[in-house]
């Protein structure tokens, strides 16, 4: 038997084989076709950035070129100022009164300070030891002024950090040479020869108050100069040095140097040389200056022998035809050389000490005194303008009583009925008191509040009193011409204090007489201190009370009497002259107007002054003078102030036939004018006569 047979499938219905794809280790490369759009975007970006950069460069080069060039130069360059040689101050004959002398200065290279670990301290100590100088003094001069560890000016360094630092001045050349011969031990140390101010003192002339002195500029002055002033320069600080400072300084030189980021100088890119200042020629006569200084010194010594304090003094010789100052002196004086070698604080304090007469103060112009009877050359023309007849005789009693107050002559001397010449010769105060009181009463007395019509005040102002003369010296005081209007202003400013003192008194004043006087004065001033009282008017007429004048103002006043009424500005300087002798500038006489004096009044004053040295208060001092050959006119004065001894005055001019000189001398608290100031003036006139005769 046969079994079942397998089923057969038709070939057309069988499934096809499927090939399985196996993973491959390396993927196949795929090729793509790149587009042009991204490339164009990149190129466009590069072009735009290039255009922006090109535009910026063009702006900087074309528009801001100068500004950026200056800024770049400021970063990499510095300017060093070289002061010019200062012009000298010469006497009229060309002799130097202030000159320049070489001085050895030891300097330190600033790179040593910047590059040393100890800022050069060890080197400075070595230099100080070699020169036997205080190390702290030398070290302080390396410290920049204003920094925390710097000493005060002038002991610190105020110069440029790109120039050598001066650490020792006026060094002994032998000692300096010993340092320079060992550069390995003293690296960066050098010696410079710099000009400093010197005072040759021709004929032993001092002239300290005329010349003045030099000092460093303040930081404010440097900042305000806009770069024109260097901290190391020296400026005039008084006298002619200050008045003519800009001309005397000349033109500073400038050197432009390159510096690296550390501030170290690496090269020089430009230089202009300094131009020296011209010399200042003065009217000062050396012989007269010496005689004036000596006469003043002798007057003070003689006054002190008579137990007068003689605290300060001054004298001047003036040309009445031009205002030229031929000699002038102030006492006490000092050595002008102290400013060159460096004034100490102790020396400076002594120069300003009132107990020593303040030697630094120029008492010719900066101090005022009651002019006393020298003021009568003003009051006499004023009295004539009020109606006083110069041809009449007038009573000169020893004393007069005005408004219940007694006013006297010197030592209460009475001279009877005398003419106007004699009134001036004996300096009769009581006559002037009466003239002034009568005029005061005619104007309305205390009821007159205006100065209009007051001839005494008007004539005083006409002579230029109460305002500076304009002399070419510093710190000139204006003086004071008191008046009704001035007194009211003063009272309003001080009445509260006066009333307080009237109530409380002066318990701190030990002197009983002075205390009572001050208390009475305070009571009067508190109630009606604004009034122009009879005492104000009569004291004004004899140059007392509140009247104040400088010696120069009195000299200008007497010059106007001598020359017929012309007011000249007193001037010490004559011209500026270049080193080769060429005149740079000449200072012509400066008129300040005329005094309104009638010929009658002028003649009355002159006639009275001419008799003073013959028969009056100046006769003793001028005994033996050749009056016929060289007639003089003069006036003594003895100014009184409460609590002080008399201040001595003498003012004069001559020869009276053709005036050439005015001589004025004042000695504060020096006694009578006839006993102290007049003999000093006589010594000056003797020198004038000797110079004129050529002996």
C-alpha positions as CSV (number, residue, x, y, z in Angstrom):
1,X,0.0,0.0,0.0
2,X,1.3,3.2,-0.8
3,X,1.5,6.3,1.7
4,X,0.4,9.9,1.1
5,X,2.4,11.9,-1.3
6,X,3.9,15.5,-0.4
7,X,2.1,18.5,-1.8
8,X,3.8,20.3,-4.6
9,X,3.7,24.0,-5.0
10,X,3.6,25.5,-8.3
11,X,6.8,27.3,-9.2
12,X,5.1,30.6,-10.1
13,X,3.8,31.0,-6.5
14,X,7.2,30.6,-4.7
15,X,8.6,33.7,-2.6
16,X,11.6,35.5,-4.0
17,X,14.8,35.7,-2.0
18,X,15.6,39.0,-0.2
19,X,19.2,40.2,0.2
20,X,20.1,41.5,3.7
21,X,22.3,44.7,3.8
22,X,25.1,44.4,6.2
23,X,26.6,47.4,8.1
24,X,29.8,48.9,6.7
25,X,32.7,50.2,8.8
26,X,33.5,53.2,6.5
27,X,30.5,55.3,5.4
28,X,30.3,56.1,1.8
29,X,31.3,59.4,0.5
30,X,28.5,61.8,-0.3
31,X,29.3,64.4,-2.9
32,X,27.4,67.7,-2.6
33,X,27.4,70.8,-4.8
34,X,28.4,74.1,-2.9
35,X,26.4,77.4,-3.6
36,X,27.9,81.0,-4.1
37,X,25.7,82.9,-1.6
38,X,27.7,82.3,1.6
39,X,30.9,83.3,0.0
40,X,29.5,86.6,-1.1
41,X,28.3,87.4,2.4
42,X,31.7,86.8,3.9
43,X,33.4,89.0,1.2
44,X,30.8,91.8,1.8
45,X,31.5,91.7,5.6
46,X,35.2,92.0,5.0
47,X,34.8,94.9,2.7
48,X,32.4,96.8,5.1
49,X,34.9,96.4,8.0
50,X,37.7,97.6,5.8
51,X,35.7,100.7,4.8
52,X,34.9,101.5,8.5
53,X,38.6,101.1,9.4
54,X,39.7,103.3,6.5
55,X,37.1,106.0,7.5
56,X,38.3,106.0,11.1
57,X,41.9,106.3,10.0
58,X,41.0,109.1,7.7
59,X,39.2,110.9,10.5
60,X,42.1,110.6,12.8
61,X,44.7,111.6,10.3
62,X,42.8,114.5,8.6
63,X,40.4,115.9,11.2
64,X,42.1,115.2,14.6
65,X,45.7,115.1,13.5
66,X,47.0,118.2,15.4
67,X,45.1,117.3,18.6
68,X,46.4,113.7,18.7
69,X,49.9,114.8,17.8
70,X,49.9,117.2,20.8
71,X,48.6,114.5,23.0
72,X,51.2,112.0,21.8
73,X,53.9,114.6,22.4
74,X,52.7,115.2,25.9
75,X,52.9,111.6,26.7
76,X,56.4,111.2,25.4
77,X,58.1,114.6,25.9
78,X,58.6,117.1,28.7
79,X,59.6,120.7,28.7
80,X,62.4,122.0,31.0
81,X,62.6,125.7,31.7
82,X,66.1,127.4,32.0
83,X,65.8,130.8,33.8
84,X,67.6,133.7,32.0
85,X,70.4,135.6,33.6
86,X,68.7,138.3,35.7
87,X,69.5,141.9,34.9
88,X,71.6,143.9,37.3
89,X,70.6,147.0,39.3
90,X,73.0,149.8,38.8
91,X,73.7,153.2,40.4
92,X,73.6,156.3,38.3
93,X,77.3,156.0,37.4
94,X,76.9,152.3,36.4
95,X,78.3,150.8,39.6
96,X,76.3,147.6,40.4
97,X,74.1,147.7,43.5
98,X,72.7,144.2,42.8
99,X,74.6,141.9,40.5
100,X,75.1,138.2,39.7
101,X,77.8,135.9,41.1
102,X,78.6,132.3,40.3
103,X,77.7,129.7,43.0
104,X,78.6,126.0,43.0
105,X,75.6,123.7,43.4
106,X,75.8,120.0,43.9
107,X,73.1,118.1,41.9
108,X,71.7,114.6,41.8
109,X,70.5,112.8,38.7
110,X,66.8,112.1,39.1
111,X,67.2,108.6,37.6
112,X,69.2,107.6,40.7
113,X,66.2,108.5,42.9
114,X,63.7,106.7,40.6
115,X,65.8,103.5,40.0
116,X,67.4,103.0,43.4
117,X,65.6,100.6,45.9
118,X,66.2,103.2,48.6
119,X,65.4,106.2,46.4
120,X,69.1,107.3,46.6
121,X,69.1,107.6,50.4
122,X,72.5,105.8,50.8
123,X,74.0,108.0,48.1
124,X,72.8,111.2,49.8
125,X,74.2,110.0,53.1
126,X,77.6,109.4,51.5
127,X,77.5,112.9,49.9
128,X,76.5,114.5,53.2
129,X,79.4,112.8,55.0
130,X,81.9,113.8,52.3
131,X,80.8,117.5,52.5
132,X,80.2,117.5,56.2
133,X,76.7,118.7,55.8
134,X,73.5,117.6,57.6
135,X,72.1,114.5,55.9
136,X,68.5,115.4,56.6
137,X,69.0,118.8,54.9
138,X,70.3,117.2,51.7
139,X,67.8,114.4,51.8
140,X,64.9,116.9,52.2
141,X,65.9,118.6,49.0
142,X,65.3,115.3,47.1
143,X,61.7,115.2,48.3
144,X,59.1,116.8,46.0
145,X,57.4,119.7,47.7
146,X,53.9,118.9,48.8
147,X,54.4,115.1,49.2
148,X,53.8,113.6,52.6
149,X,57.5,113.1,53.6
150,X,58.7,116.4,52.1
151,X,60.0,119.2,54.4
152,X,58.4,122.7,54.0
153,X,59.4,125.1,51.3
154,X,62.2,126.0,50.6
155,X,63.9,122.9,52.1
156,X,62.1,120.6,49.6
157,X,62.5,120.2,45.8
158,X,60.1,122.3,43.7
159,X,61.7,121.8,40.3
160,X,61.1,119.6,37.3
161,X,61.5,115.8,37.8
162,X,63.4,115.7,34.5
163,X,66.3,117.9,35.5
164,X,69.1,117.5,38.1
165,X,68.0,117.9,41.7
166,X,70.1,120.6,43.6
167,X,70.9,119.2,47.0
168,X,73.7,121.5,48.2
169,X,74.2,125.2,47.5
170,X,77.3,127.3,47.6
171,X,79.5,124.2,47.9
172,X,83.2,124.6,48.6
173,X,84.8,123.9,45.2
174,X,87.6,121.8,46.8
175,X,85.1,119.6,48.6
176,X,83.0,119.3,45.5
177,X,86.0,118.2,43.5
178,X,86.7,115.4,45.9
179,X,83.3,114.0,45.2
180,X,83.5,114.4,41.5
181,X,86.8,112.5,41.3
182,X,85.1,109.4,42.6
183,X,82.2,108.8,40.2
184,X,82.0,105.1,41.1
185,X,81.2,106.0,44.7
186,X,78.9,109.0,43.8
187,X,77.0,108.0,40.7
188,X,74.7,110.6,39.3
189,X,76.3,113.4,41.3
190,X,77.4,116.5,39.5
191,X,78.3,120.2,40.1
192,X,76.6,123.1,38.3
193,X,77.7,126.7,38.4
194,X,74.6,128.8,38.7
195,X,74.3,132.6,39.0
196,X,72.9,134.0,42.3
197,X,72.2,137.5,43.5
198,X,75.2,139.4,44.9
199,X,75.4,142.8,46.5
200,X,78.8,144.5,45.8
201,X,78.0,147.4,48.1
202,X,80.0,150.1,46.3
203,X,81.3,152.6,48.8
204,X,79.8,150.4,51.6
205,X,76.3,151.2,50.4
206,X,73.5,149.0,51.8
207,X,70.3,150.1,49.9
208,X,68.5,147.0,51.1
209,X,65.0,148.6,51.1
210,X,65.5,150.1,47.7
211,X,66.8,146.9,46.0
212,X,64.4,144.4,47.6
213,X,65.1,140.7,47.4
214,X,64.2,137.5,45.4
215,X,62.1,134.5,46.4
216,X,60.7,131.4,44.8
217,X,57.2,131.6,43.3
218,X,54.2,130.1,45.1
219,X,52.4,127.2,43.6
220,X,49.4,129.5,42.9
221,X,51.7,131.8,40.9
222,X,53.1,128.9,38.9
223,X,49.6,127.6,38.1
224,X,48.4,131.0,37.1
225,X,51.3,131.6,34.7
226,X,50.1,129.1,32.2
227,X,53.5,127.5,32.0
228,X,55.4,130.7,31.7
229,X,56.8,130.4,35.2
230,X,59.0,127.6,36.5
231,X,59.0,126.7,40.2
232,X,62.8,127.1,40.3
233,X,62.8,130.7,39.1
234,X,63.4,133.6,41.4
235,X,60.9,136.5,41.5
236,X,61.3,139.9,43.0
237,X,59.6,140.1,46.3
238,X,60.2,143.7,47.4
239,X,61.6,147.0,46.2
240,X,63.0,147.5,42.7
241,X,63.4,143.7,42.3
242,X,59.6,143.3,42.4
243,X,58.5,146.5,40.6
244,X,60.7,145.7,37.6
245,X,60.7,141.9,38.0
246,X,59.3,141.0,34.6
247,X,61.9,143.1,32.7
248,X,64.9,142.0,34.9
249,X,64.0,138.3,34.5
250,X,64.6,138.3,30.8
251,X,63.2,135.5,28.7
252,X,63.7,131.9,29.9
253,X,65.0,129.2,27.7
254,X,63.1,126.0,27.1
255,X,64.4,122.5,26.3
256,X,62.0,119.7,25.1
257,X,63.2,116.2,26.1
258,X,61.8,112.7,25.5
259,X,61.0,110.5,28.4
260,X,60.3,106.7,28.7
261,X,57.3,105.3,30.7
262,X,59.3,105.5,33.8
263,X,59.8,109.2,33.4
264,X,63.5,108.9,32.6
265,X,64.9,111.3,30.0
266,X,65.9,109.5,26.8
267,X,66.7,112.4,24.4
268,X,66.3,116.0,23.4
269,X,64.1,117.1,20.6
270,X,64.2,120.9,20.8
271,X,65.9,123.9,22.6
272,X,65.6,127.6,22.8
273,X,68.3,129.5,24.6
274,X,67.4,132.0,27.4
275,X,67.8,135.7,26.8
276,X,69.3,137.7,29.7
277,X,67.3,140.5,31.3
278,X,68.4,144.1,30.8
279,X,70.1,146.1,33.5
280,X,68.1,148.6,35.5
281,X,69.9,151.9,35.8
282,X,68.8,154.1,38.8
283,X,69.2,157.7,39.8
284,X,71.0,156.7,43.0
285,X,74.2,158.6,43.6
286,X,76.6,156.2,45.5
287,X,78.2,159.0,47.5
288,X,74.9,160.6,48.5
289,X,73.5,157.1,49.3
290,X,76.4,156.3,51.6
291,X,76.1,159.7,53.3
292,X,72.4,159.3,53.8
293,X,72.7,155.9,55.4
294,X,75.5,157.0,57.7
295,X,73.6,160.2,58.7
296,X,70.5,158.2,59.6
297,X,72.5,155.6,61.6
298,X,74.3,158.4,63.5
299,X,71.0,160.2,64.2
300,X,69.6,157.1,65.8
301,X,72.7,156.5,67.9
302,X,72.8,160.1,69.1
303,X,69.1,160.1,69.9
304,X,69.4,156.9,72.0
305,X,72.3,158.4,73.9
306,X,69.8,161.1,75.0
307,X,67.4,158.3,76.1
308,X,65.0,158.6,73.2
309,X,63.8,155.2,71.8
310,X,64.5,156.2,68.1
311,X,62.5,153.1,67.0
312,X,62.5,153.7,63.3
313,X,63.9,156.3,60.9
314,X,64.0,157.3,57.2
315,X,65.7,159.8,54.9
316,X,65.4,160.7,51.2
317,X,67.2,163.0,48.7
318,X,65.0,164.0,45.8
319,X,65.4,166.1,42.7
320,X,62.6,168.7,42.8
321,X,62.7,169.3,39.0
322,X,62.1,165.7,37.9
323,X,61.2,163.6,41.0
324,X,64.3,161.5,40.6
325,X,65.3,159.8,43.9
326,X,69.1,160.4,44.3
327,X,69.4,158.6,47.7
328,X,67.1,157.0,50.2
329,X,67.4,154.9,53.4
330,X,65.3,153.2,56.0
331,X,66.4,152.2,59.4
332,X,66.8,149.7,60.9
333,X,68.2,147.9,57.9
334,X,69.6,144.4,57.2
335,X,72.1,142.5,55.0
336,X,70.4,141.8,51.7
337,X,72.7,138.9,51.2
338,X,70.7,136.8,53.6
339,X,68.2,136.0,50.9
340,X,71.0,134.5,48.7
341,X,72.4,132.2,51.2
342,X,69.0,131.2,52.5
343,X,67.2,133.0,55.4
344,X,66.3,130.9,58.4
345,X,63.0,131.1,60.2
346,X,64.8,132.7,63.2
347,X,66.3,135.4,60.9
348,X,62.9,136.0,59.3
349,X,61.2,136.4,62.6
350,X,63.8,139.0,63.7
351,X,63.3,140.9,60.5
352,X,59.6,141.2,61.3
353,X,60.0,141.9,65.0
354,X,58.3,145.2,66.0
355,X,60.5,145.4,69.1
356,X,63.5,145.6,66.7
357,X,61.8,148.2,64.5
358,X,60.8,145.7,61.9
359,X,64.0,145.8,59.7
360,X,62.1,144.3,56.8
361,X,59.7,147.2,56.6
362,X,60.6,150.1,54.3
363,X,59.8,153.0,56.6
364,X,60.3,155.4,53.7
365,X,57.0,154.4,52.1
366,X,55.3,151.7,54.3
367,X,55.1,153.6,57.6
368,X,53.4,156.9,58.3
369,X,53.9,159.6,60.9
370,X,52.2,162.8,62.0
371,X,54.2,165.4,59.9
372,X,54.0,168.0,62.7
373,X,55.3,171.5,61.7
374,X,56.6,170.4,58.3
375,X,52.9,170.4,57.5
376,X,52.9,174.2,57.9
377,X,54.0,174.6,54.3
378,X,50.5,173.3,53.5
379,X,48.6,175.2,56.2
380,X,50.1,178.6,55.5
381,X,48.8,178.8,51.9
382,X,45.5,177.4,53.2
383,X,45.3,180.2,55.8
384,X,46.0,182.8,53.1
385,X,43.2,181.4,51.0
386,X,40.8,181.9,54.0
387,X,41.7,185.6,54.0
388,X,44.8,185.8,56.2
389,X,47.0,188.7,54.9
390,X,50.6,187.6,54.5
391,X,51.7,191.3,55.0
392,X,50.2,191.6,58.5
393,X,51.7,190.8,61.9
394,X,50.0,188.3,64.1
395,X,50.1,187.5,67.8
396,X,52.1,184.5,68.9
397,X,51.2,183.8,72.5
398,X,52.5,180.9,74.5
399,X,49.1,179.4,74.8
400,X,45.5,179.8,73.5
401,X,42.2,178.4,74.9
402,X,39.8,177.1,72.2
403,X,36.5,175.5,73.2
404,X,37.6,175.2,76.7
405,X,40.8,173.4,75.8
406,X,44.3,174.9,76.3
407,X,46.7,174.6,73.3
408,X,50.4,175.7,73.7
409,X,53.5,176.4,71.7
410,X,56.6,174.3,72.3
411,X,57.6,174.9,75.9
412,X,54.8,177.5,75.9
413,X,57.1,180.1,74.4
414,X,55.5,183.5,73.6
415,X,56.9,185.7,70.8
416,X,54.5,188.7,70.7
417,X,53.3,190.3,67.5
418,X,55.4,188.9,64.6
419,X,55.2,188.8,60.8
420,X,54.6,185.7,58.7
421,X,58.3,185.0,58.1
422,X,59.0,185.0,61.9
423,X,55.9,182.8,62.4
424,X,57.6,180.1,60.3
425,X,61.0,180.7,61.7
426,X,60.0,180.0,65.3
427,X,57.2,177.6,64.2
428,X,54.5,179.4,66.2
429,X,51.7,176.8,66.7
430,X,49.3,179.2,68.5
431,X,49.0,181.4,65.5
432,X,48.1,178.5,63.3
433,X,45.6,177.3,66.0
434,X,43.8,180.7,65.7
435,X,43.7,180.7,62.0
436,X,42.3,177.2,61.8
437,X,39.7,177.8,64.5
438,X,38.4,180.9,62.9
439,X,38.0,179.1,59.6
440,X,36.3,176.2,61.3
441,X,33.8,178.6,63.0
442,X,33.2,180.5,59.7
443,X,32.2,177.2,58.0
444,X,29.6,176.4,60.7
445,X,31.5,174.7,63.5
446,X,30.2,171.3,64.5
447,X,27.1,171.9,62.4
448,X,29.1,171.7,59.2
449,X,29.0,168.1,58.0
450,X,30.5,168.6,54.6
451,X,34.2,169.2,53.7
452,X,33.2,171.6,51.0
453,X,34.9,175.0,51.5
454,X,37.5,173.7,54.0
455,X,40.6,175.2,52.6
456,X,43.0,173.4,54.9
457,X,41.7,170.0,53.8
458,X,41.5,171.1,50.1
459,X,45.1,172.4,50.0
460,X,46.4,169.2,51.7
461,X,44.7,167.1,49.1
462,X,46.0,169.4,46.4
463,X,49.6,168.6,47.5
464,X,48.8,164.9,46.9
465,X,48.6,164.0,50.6
466,X,46.3,161.2,51.6
467,X,47.1,159.1,48.5
468,X,50.2,157.1,47.3
469,X,52.8,159.1,45.4
470,X,53.4,156.3,42.9
471,X,57.1,155.8,43.7
472,X,58.5,152.7,42.2
473,X,58.8,150.8,45.6
474,X,56.4,148.3,47.0
475,X,54.0,148.5,49.9
476,X,53.5,152.3,49.8
477,X,51.0,153.6,52.3
478,X,48.5,156.3,51.4
479,X,48.8,158.4,54.5
480,X,45.8,160.1,55.9
481,X,44.1,163.5,55.4
482,X,41.4,163.4,58.0
483,X,38.1,165.2,57.4
484,X,34.5,165.4,58.5
485,X,33.4,162.8,56.0
486,X,36.3,160.5,57.0
487,X,35.5,161.0,60.7
488,X,31.9,160.0,60.2
489,X,32.8,156.9,58.3
490,X,35.3,156.0,61.0
491,X,32.8,156.6,63.8
492,X,30.2,154.4,62.2
493,X,32.7,151.6,61.9
494,X,33.9,151.9,65.5
495,X,31.0,153.3,67.5
496,X,30.0,149.9,68.9
497,X,33.5,149.3,70.3
498,X,33.6,152.9,71.6
499,X,30.4,152.4,73.5
500,X,31.5,149.1,74.9
501,X,34.7,150.6,76.1
502,X,32.8,153.6,77.5
503,X,30.8,151.2,79.7
504,X,33.6,148.7,80.6
505,X,36.6,151.0,80.6
506,X,40.2,149.8,80.0
507,X,41.0,147.6,83.1
508,X,43.8,146.0,81.2
509,X,45.8,149.3,80.8
510,X,48.1,149.7,83.8
511,X,49.1,153.4,83.2
512,X,46.4,155.4,85.1
513,X,46.8,158.6,83.0
514,X,46.5,156.7,79.8
515,X,43.6,154.7,81.1
516,X,41.7,157.8,82.0
517,X,42.5,159.4,78.6
518,X,41.2,156.3,76.7
519,X,38.0,156.1,78.8
520,X,37.2,159.8,78.3
521,X,37.9,159.4,74.5
522,X,35.6,156.4,74.4
523,X,32.8,158.2,76.1
524,X,33.1,161.2,73.7
525,X,33.2,158.9,70.6
526,X,30.3,156.9,71.7
527,X,28.0,159.9,71.9
528,X,29.1,162.2,69.1
529,X,32.4,160.9,67.8
530,X,31.4,161.8,64.3
531,X,31.6,165.5,64.9
532,X,34.5,167.6,63.4
533,X,35.4,169.4,66.6
534,X,37.6,172.5,67.2
535,X,40.4,170.2,68.4
536,X,40.3,168.4,65.1
537,X,40.7,171.6,63.1
538,X,43.5,173.1,65.1
539,X,45.5,169.9,65.3
540,X,45.1,169.4,61.6
541,X,46.7,172.9,61.0
542,X,50.0,171.9,62.6
543,X,50.2,168.3,61.2
544,X,49.0,166.6,64.4
545,X,46.0,164.6,65.4
546,X,45.0,162.1,62.8
547,X,47.1,163.6,60.0
548,X,49.6,160.9,58.7
549,X,52.2,161.1,56.0
550,X,55.2,159.1,54.7
551,X,58.6,160.6,54.4
552,X,58.3,160.4,50.6
553,X,55.0,162.3,50.7
554,X,56.7,165.1,52.7
555,X,59.5,165.2,50.2
556,X,57.1,165.5,47.3
557,X,55.3,168.3,49.1
558,X,58.6,170.3,49.7
559,X,59.6,169.6,46.0
560,X,56.4,171.3,44.9
561,X,57.2,174.4,47.1
562,X,60.7,174.4,45.6
563,X,59.7,174.2,42.0
564,X,56.7,176.5,42.0
565,X,53.9,174.0,42.5
566,X,54.7,171.1,40.1
567,X,54.0,167.6,41.6
568,X,56.4,165.0,40.3
569,X,56.1,161.2,40.8
570,X,59.2,160.2,42.7
571,X,61.2,157.6,40.7
572,X,64.3,155.6,41.5
573,X,64.7,153.9,38.1
574,X,66.1,155.9,35.2
575,X,66.3,153.4,32.4
576,X,66.6,149.7,31.2
577,X,69.8,149.1,29.4
578,X,70.9,146.0,27.5
579,X,74.1,144.1,28.2
580,X,75.8,145.9,25.2
581,X,74.9,149.3,26.6
582,X,71.9,149.9,24.4
583,X,69.1,151.8,26.1
584,X,66.0,149.5,26.0
585,X,63.6,151.9,27.7
586,X,64.0,155.3,29.4
587,X,61.7,156.4,32.1
588,X,60.7,160.0,31.6
589,X,59.6,162.2,34.6
590,X,55.9,161.7,35.4
591,X,53.9,164.8,36.2
592,X,51.0,164.4,38.7
593,X,49.6,167.9,38.2
594,X,50.1,171.2,39.9
595,X,49.2,172.6,43.3
596,X,46.9,175.7,43.0
597,X,49.1,178.2,44.7
598,X,49.1,181.9,44.1
599,X,52.4,183.7,43.7
600,X,51.7,185.6,46.9
601,X,51.2,182.4,49.0
602,X,54.2,180.6,47.4
603,X,56.4,183.5,48.2
604,X,55.2,183.7,51.8
605,X,56.0,180.0,52.4
606,X,59.4,180.2,50.7
607,X,60.4,183.4,52.5
608,X,59.5,181.9,55.9
609,X,61.4,178.7,55.2
610,X,64.6,180.5,54.1
611,X,64.8,182.1,57.6
612,X,64.5,178.9,59.5
613,X,68.2,177.9,59.1
614,X,69.4,181.5,59.6
615,X,67.4,182.7,62.6
616,X,64.9,180.0,63.4
617,X,64.6,176.4,64.8
618,X,67.2,175.1,62.3
619,X,69.9,177.7,63.0
620,X,71.9,175.6,65.5
621,X,72.2,172.6,63.2
622,X,73.2,174.8,60.3
623,X,75.7,177.0,62.0
624,X,78.7,177.5,59.8
625,X,76.8,176.6,56.6
626,X,77.8,178.8,53.6
627,X,74.3,180.5,53.5
628,X,75.4,183.2,51.0
629,X,76.9,180.8,48.5
630,X,74.3,178.0,48.9
631,X,71.2,179.2,50.6
632,X,68.8,176.6,52.0
633,X,65.1,176.6,53.0
634,X,63.9,174.2,55.7
635,X,61.4,173.3,58.4
636,X,61.8,171.4,61.6
637,X,58.9,169.4,63.2
638,X,58.4,167.6,66.4
639,X,55.3,165.3,66.3
640,X,53.6,164.4,69.5
641,X,51.4,161.4,70.2
642,X,49.9,160.3,73.5
643,X,52.1,157.8,75.3
644,X,55.1,158.4,73.0
645,X,58.0,160.7,72.9
646,X,58.3,163.3,70.0
647,X,59.0,162.2,66.5
648,X,61.8,164.3,65.0
649,X,61.4,165.8,61.5
650,X,63.4,168.1,59.2
651,X,62.5,168.9,55.6
652,X,64.4,171.2,53.3
653,X,65.4,172.1,49.7
654,X,68.2,174.1,48.1
655,X,69.8,176.1,46.8
656,X,66.9,178.4,47.1
657,X,68.1,180.3,44.0
658,X,67.7,177.3,41.8
659,X,66.6,174.2,43.7
660,X,68.4,170.9,42.9
661,X,67.8,168.8,45.9
662,X,65.1,168.1,48.6
663,X,66.3,166.4,51.8
664,X,63.9,165.0,54.3
665,X,64.7,163.1,57.6
666,X,62.4,161.6,60.2
667,X,63.3,159.7,63.4
668,X,60.4,158.2,65.2
669,X,60.5,159.0,68.9
670,X,63.8,160.7,68.3
671,X,63.1,164.0,70.1
672,X,62.9,167.5,68.8
673,X,63.3,168.1,65.0
674,X,66.0,170.7,65.7
675,X,68.1,168.3,67.8
676,X,68.0,165.0,65.9
677,X,66.6,165.2,62.3
678,X,68.1,168.6,61.5
679,X,71.7,167.6,62.3
680,X,71.2,164.4,60.2
681,X,70.0,166.5,57.3
682,X,73.0,168.9,57.7
683,X,75.3,165.9,57.3
684,X,73.5,165.0,54.1
685,X,73.7,168.5,52.8
686,X,77.4,168.5,53.6
687,X,77.8,165.5,51.3
688,X,75.8,167.2,48.6
689,X,78.0,170.2,48.8
690,X,81.1,168.0,48.7
691,X,79.8,166.0,45.6
692,X,79.0,169.3,43.9
693,X,82.4,170.7,44.4
694,X,84.1,167.5,43.3
695,X,85.9,167.0,46.6
